[in-house]
Amino acid sequence: MTKTFELFAFLNQQEQYKNCLKKHISSKVYKKGQYIYKPSEEPHLIFELISGTVKVGNYAIDGTEHCYDILKPGDFFGNYRLLDGNFQEFAKPLTSVKVRQYELSYIKKLIFTDIQISELFTKYVVRRWSRAETRFFTVISEDTSVRIKRLYREFNVKIKDADGRAVNIFSLFSQKDIADLTGSSRQTVAHIFKKLNKDYEALLLDIDPVMIP
């Protein structure tokens, strides 16, 4: 699983921060399908996923939902207010989830004033960029069946949701989600899975390693 940006653990170990964490950081549980935020909303919070998994994406002009990333425990998400207002996405749980919510002004102050936190944050952001770039590379260089195999390898993992239930992330994906994440169509995905006849383990065969950060 991707290395995580363990901000809360770091803060809890530092005397100058640990006594004021409750003032700036809280936790909340969201139900499956309950939006954490929508494209039209601008929460003044940064979220850390503690348990469960979250789909992030946006809506096309015709209202069609499109997914461009799936978050695992340890991932951070939300609007850092660093894009001059060009932030439009939704975050919707695929399971029940528990998130840690940081006040935006507080986390930005930490990032810009504490060199250790700044370094941790930079490494995490670069890792996320690299993950997105690697996925894009597979979209432009490989056929759909190979892209689906890579997606399966990345998300064929079990996690626990906010209720303590173990779930396999890949099993939560709709064919539309898989199509979005692999740059293909739902019809193409359906055709490939029909040939597999639910033998998902075949997705682990005959594939060169490309590491997703």
Secondary structure, DSSP 8 states (H G I E B T S, - for coil): ------HHHHHHT-HHHHTTHHHHEEEEEE-TT--SB-TT---SEEEEEEES-EEEEEE-TT--EEEEEEE-TT-EEE--S-STT----EEEESS-EEEEEEEHHHHHHHHHH-HHHHHHHHHHHHHHHHHHHHHHHHHHHS-HHHHHHHHHHHH--EEE-TTS-EEETGGG--HHHHHHHHTS-HHHHHHHHHHHTT-GGGGGSS-------
